[in-house]
Amino acid sequence: MTSPQRPHRPVLRSPDALEALGQGTDPIAQLHAAHETAAALLRVGRAAEDPGVTARLVAIVDEIGLSTLADLWSHRPAATLPGALWRLYLLREWTVSDPDGAAREYAAGVRFTEPNHAVAGVDPPGPAEVRRVADAILRGAFTGDFAIALERASAFCHVVASGRAEVARGRSELDRAVKLQDMAHDLAENARLWRSGDLT
């Protein structure tokens, strides 16, 4: 026969110990962090007169990883500053990781979206050129008119989405084309909101 177990005394833990146990994050703090980091990055980039600083900001994903930016910005709505910057960095990262695929889909879409092709400025549409233009778009967000950078990114996405739909093999690839078309519309809306002072 076993003796009944005595109740354990509750363990008092410090706030630091509770945080170390993986307590849930504060959604309000996450929201503020997303908007504050996006605004700070853009402010620093637009104030910098050193091309080296701009180059580091364009390539920041190479240094900190796309997942870090995803944690900060990817859950924010499209019509926000972190949502806009997330899409610009995502576009650049795609052309870095798959320049051949980006060039192939871009080339396939040119004949359907000639005006967007002229705005995007990928000529000729090869792997090196799509990477160069994606970098130039992101660089323009820091050194030029932010709305124009967003419009250029939108045009790039329109061309690629049309090409992706043209060469699609199966429903999943068509779905990816639709998502990219949605991203193009989001970026155009971001440009409009920036011009009106409503992109925050």
C-alpha positions in Angstrom: 0.0 0.0 0.0 1.4 3.4 -1.0 1.1 6.4 1.1 -0.9 9.4 -0.4 1.2 12.0 -2.1 1.5 15.3 -0.3 0.6 18.3 -2.4 3.4 20.3 -3.8 4.0 23.9 -2.8 3.5 26.3 -5.7 6.7 27.5 -7.3 7.0 31.3 -7.5 8.8 32.4 -10.7 10.3 35.7 -11.5 9.0 37.5 -14.6 12.3 36.8 -16.4 11.9 33.1 -15.7 8.3 33.1 -17.0 9.5 34.9 -20.2 12.2 32.3 -20.6 9.5 29.6 -20.5 8.1 30.9 -23.8 5.2 33.1 -22.7 3.2 34.4 -25.6 4.3 37.6 -27.3 2.3 40.8 -27.0 0.5 41.5 -30.3 0.4 45.2 -29.7 4.2 45.2 -29.2 4.6 43.2 -32.4 2.5 45.8 -34.3 4.5 48.7 -32.9 7.8 46.9 -33.7 6.7 46.3 -37.3 5.7 49.9 -38.0 8.6 51.4 -36.0 11.3 49.3 -37.7 9.8 49.9 -41.2 9.7 53.7 -40.6 13.2 53.8 -39.1 14.7 51.8 -42.0 13.1 54.0 -44.6 14.1 57.2 -42.7 17.7 56.1 -42.3 17.9 55.0 -45.9 16.4 58.2 -47.2 18.6 60.4 -45.0 21.8 58.6 -45.9 24.0 60.2 -48.5 26.5 57.4 -48.4 26.0 54.9 -51.3 27.6 52.2 -49.0 24.7 52.6 -46.5 22.1 52.3 -49.3 23.9 49.2 -50.6 23.8 47.6 -47.1 20.0 48.4 -46.8 19.3 46.9 -50.2 21.1 43.8 -49.2 20.0 43.6 -45.6 18.3 40.3 -46.2 21.7 38.8 -47.1 22.9 39.8 -43.7 19.9 39.1 -41.4 17.9 36.6 -43.4 14.5 36.8 -45.0 12.9 35.1 -42.0 13.8 38.0 -39.7 12.0 40.4 -41.9 9.2 38.0 -42.3 8.8 37.8 -38.5 8.7 41.6 -38.4 6.7 42.6 -41.4 5.0 39.8 -43.3 1.9 39.7 -41.0 1.0 43.3 -41.5 -1.6 44.3 -44.0 -0.5 45.1 -47.5 -1.7 48.8 -47.2 0.9 49.6 -44.5 4.5 50.7 -44.7 5.9 47.4 -43.3 3.6 45.6 -45.8 5.0 47.7 -48.6 8.7 47.2 -47.6 8.1 43.4 -47.1 6.9 43.1 -50.7 9.9 45.1 -52.1 12.3 42.9 -50.2 10.4 39.7 -51.1 10.6 40.7 -54.8 14.3 41.3 -54.6 15.0 38.1 -52.7 13.0 36.1 -55.3 15.2 37.5 -58.2 18.3 36.7 -56.1 17.3 33.1 -55.4 15.7 32.3 -58.8 17.0 34.7 -61.4 16.5 32.2 -64.3 12.8 31.6 -63.3 12.2 35.3 -62.8 13.7 36.1 -66.2 11.8 33.3 -68.0 8.4 34.4 -66.6 9.2 38.1 -67.2 10.1 37.4 -70.8 6.9 35.5 -71.3 4.8 38.3 -70.0 6.3 41.2 -71.9 4.0 40.9 -75.0 0.9 41.0 -72.8 1.9 44.0 -70.6 4.1 46.3 -72.8 3.3 49.5 -70.8 4.3 47.8 -67.5 7.4 46.4 -69.2 8.4 50.0 -70.1 7.9 51.1 -66.4 9.7 48.1 -64.9 12.7 48.6 -67.2 14.0 45.1 -67.6 15.7 45.1 -70.9 16.7 42.6 -72.2 14.8 40.3 -69.8 17.7 38.1 -68.6 18.7 36.7 -65.2 21.3 39.4 -64.6 18.8 42.1 -65.7 15.9 41.1 -63.4 18.3 41.0 -60.4 19.7 44.4 -61.4 16.2 45.9 -61.7 15.0 44.4 -58.4 18.1 46.0 -56.7 17.5 49.3 -58.5 13.8 49.4 -57.4 14.8 48.8 -53.7 17.6 51.3 -54.0 15.1 53.8 -55.4 12.9 53.4 -52.4 15.8 54.9 -50.3 17.4 57.3 -52.8 14.5 58.5 -55.0 10.7 58.9 -55.0 9.3 56.0 -52.9 6.0 56.0 -54.8 7.9 55.6 -58.1 9.8 52.6 -56.6 6.5 51.1 -55.6 5.0 51.7 -59.0 8.0 50.2 -60.7 7.8 47.1 -58.5 4.1 46.9 -59.3 4.8 47.0 -63.0 7.5 44.3 -62.6 5.0 42.1 -60.8 2.3 42.6 -63.5 4.7 41.5 -66.2 5.9 38.4 -64.3 2.3 37.5 -63.3 1.2 37.6 -67.0 4.3 35.5 -68.0 3.7 33.0 -65.1 0.1 32.5 -66.2 1.3 32.0 -69.8 3.8 29.3 -69.0 1.9 27.8 -66.1 1.6 24.0 -66.0 -1.3 23.2 -63.6 -3.5 24.9 -61.2 -0.9 25.6 -58.5 1.2 27.7 -60.9 -1.9 29.6 -62.0 -2.6 30.3 -58.4 0.9 31.6 -57.9 0.3 34.0 -60.9 -2.9 35.3 -59.3 -1.0 35.9 -56.0 1.7 37.9 -57.8 -1.0 39.9 -59.6 -2.5 40.7 -56.2 0.9 41.8 -55.0 1.2 44.1 -58.1 -2.2 45.7 -57.1 -1.0 46.0 -53.5 2.1 47.8 -54.6 0.2 50.2 -56.8 -2.1 51.0 -53.9 0.9 51.5 -51.6 2.2 54.1 -54.1 -1.1 56.0 -54.0 -1.2 55.9 -50.2 2.4 57.2 -50.0 1.6 60.1 -52.2 -1.5 61.0 -50.1 0.5 60.7 -46.9 -1.5 57.7 -45.7 1.0 54.9 -45.9 2.1 54.3 -42.3 
